[in-house]
Amino acid sequence: MADKNQIATPEEYQQARARLLEQEKAATRLLQDIAASRRKLPIVQVPNPTRFKFDTPAGEKSLPDLFDGRKQLILYHFMLSPGETQGCVGCSFCMDHIPDLGHLQSRNTSFVAVATATLDEVTAYKNRLGWEFPFYSSAKTHRAWEEAERAGEKITWKPGNGYFGLCVFLKEGDEVYHTYDTSDRGLEVILSTYHLLDMTPLGRQEVGNGMNNFRRHDEY
């Protein structure tokens, strides 16, 4: 540690901390401005949203059904394919940071994760890791995407990297709108493990693809 951090007097620490606090405040203001710009993004209507189906423990549901009576939906595309017994390490790390959904629901927002694996495969992996959020099979939706794209339709809420990502929807009456999406390092905003490590002298202690440097939480 001595090679990296200067040993200081209490007064020197307080002065340096005050300078850093100004940077932190500026970053907070910038993040607030970015969030405001995000909320003002133009939105895209999802044509005929009921054609996008998901297999759930309660039976087949459409995209509008996933809102569960709320105005907003956050949907995570999880990397778990048919025939696989365990999901992507990075996606698993992300999903470990999903809080009790009561807080989101109190703000008129639902959350679900979906994967192309079968419902049995998805449910088995969810149970293994002890997750409480809804986790459904999106195999039918992926087929609907393929049909739509063959007909020339642009699907804006398909993961840009083709594999994983988070997207947000708004529901007004029977109409569904895609309002935002992100993937890769854009997902770091939900990762409190990173934010806590960023407060420490040793930091994240990783190289390369960060989230894949972690393990599934039952493998430590």
N, C-alpha and C positions, 0 to 999 in steps of 0.2 A: 504493500500500500504506500509506503514512504516514497517509492520511486514514482508514484503517480500523483499523490496528494501532498501538497505542502503542509507541514506541521505549523500551525498558526497559534497566535494568542487568541483569547476570547474576543478581543476587540477587532483583530484582523478578520476573524471568522464573521463577526456581525457585519462588518463593512462589505465583505464579499457577498454575504447572503443578501444584503440590501440591494446590491447591484443586480444579483440574479433575480430577485423579486421583481424588479422593473421589467426584466426580460419575460418573466412568467406572466406578468400582467398584460404585456403587449401581446403575447401568444394567446392568452385567454380572449382578448378583444378580437384578435384575428379569427379565432375559431368561432366566436359568436357571429362575426360578419359572414364567414363561410356558411354557417348553419342557416343564416337568414337568406343567403343566395340560394342555398339548396332548396329551401321551402318555396322559393319563387321560380323554380325551374318550370318550363312548359311541361304539360302532361300529355300522355298519349292514351287515347281510348283503346281498350281491348275489345275488338269486335266479337260478338257472340261468345262472351266469356264462359257460358255454361258448357261449351264443348270441351273445355279443359278439365279432365277428370282425375281424381285421386282416390286410391284405395285406402280406407281407414278402418279402424276396428268397428266403427259404427256403420260400415257400408260405404258405397261409392259416394263421393262428394265432388261438387264442381268448384271451380275457382271462387265464385261468389259465396258459396257455402263456407269457405275457409275463414271468411270475415267473422263468422259466428255472431252476427247481429251488430257488429261494430263498424265504424266508418273507415278504419285503416287496417291494413294487413302488412306485416313484415314477413317475408318468406325467404328461407335460406335453402339454396340448392346444395345438397350434401353429396359428396362423392362416395357412393356405395352402390356398386353395380350388381346385376343379377348373378347369383352364384358365388358371390363373395361373402365371407363370414365376418369380416370386420372392415370398418370404414377408414377413410383417409385420416392419417394422423393429424394433419393440419386442421381439417374440418372438425375432428373430434376435440382438438384444443379450443377451437372457436366456440363450439357448442357447450363446453364446460363453463363458459362465461355467461350463459343465458340465465338471468335472474328468475326469481319467482314471478310468474306472469301477472300476478295481481297488480303490480305497479303499472305495467303497460296497459292492462285492461282498464285501469282507473282513468286512463287517458284515451279511451275509445280506440284502443289498438290491440289487435290480435297478433300472435306469432305462431308460425309453424315451420318445421323443417321437412324437406321432401328429398327423396332419392329414387333412382330408377330401379333399385332392387325390389323384390317382391315385398308385400306387406309383412309376411312372416319373417323375412330376413331383416327388414328394417326394425320390426318390433323386438326381435331377439337381440339386436345390437343395442337398441335403446335400453332394454332391460338390463343388459350386461353392464352398461355404464351408469345406470341409475338415473337417467334423465327423466324429467317430469313434463317437459313441453311436448306438444303434439308432433309426431314424426310419422309421415305417411309415404306411400309409394306413388311416384309420379310417372310410372312407366306409360300409362295411357296418355298423359299430357305430352310426353316426348313424341309419341306417335302422332298426336294431333299437331304438334309443331311441324313435324316432317310433312304432313299433308298440307298444312297451311303454306309452308315454304315452297312446296312443289307448285302450288297455285299462285305463287308470286307475292305472297303476303310477307311483310317484314315483322318478325317477332322481336320486340325490343326488350322483353324481360327474360330472354334466354341468356344464360351466362356468357359474357363476352369472351371468356377464355375457353368456353365449351365444356367446362367441368363443374365449377363451383362459383358461388357468389350469393350476394344478398340483394333482394329487390323489395320495393315498397309500392303498395297500391292504395288507392282511395276509392271508396264506393259512394256514389250518389244515386239513390234510388236503385234502379236495376243496372245502372251503368258502372263499369269498372275502369279505372284509369291507372296506368303505370306511371309513377311519379319520380322514381329514383332507383339506381342500382350501383353496386360497387363490388369489387373482388380484390384478390391479392392483398397488397398492403393497405388498401382502402378499408379493410376489415379491422385493422389495428385499433380503430376507435372504440371497439367493443371489448378489447382485451385488457382487463384490469391487471392481469399478471404482468404484462409489459409495463403498464403505468407504475405499478409498485416497484418493479425492478429498476425502472428509469430513475427512481429516487435514491438508489443505492450506489456506492462507489464502484462496485463491480459491474453494474449495469446488466444487460441482457445475456452476456456470456454465450454468444452464439456466432456461428458463421454460416454463410450461404443462405439457404431457404429457412428463415427463422422458425416458423411454426413447426416445421418438421424436425427441429432439434429437440422438441419435447416428445414425451411418450404418451400413450393413452394413460389416463390417470390410474388405471388398475394394473399397470405394468411396472410401476416403481417398486 
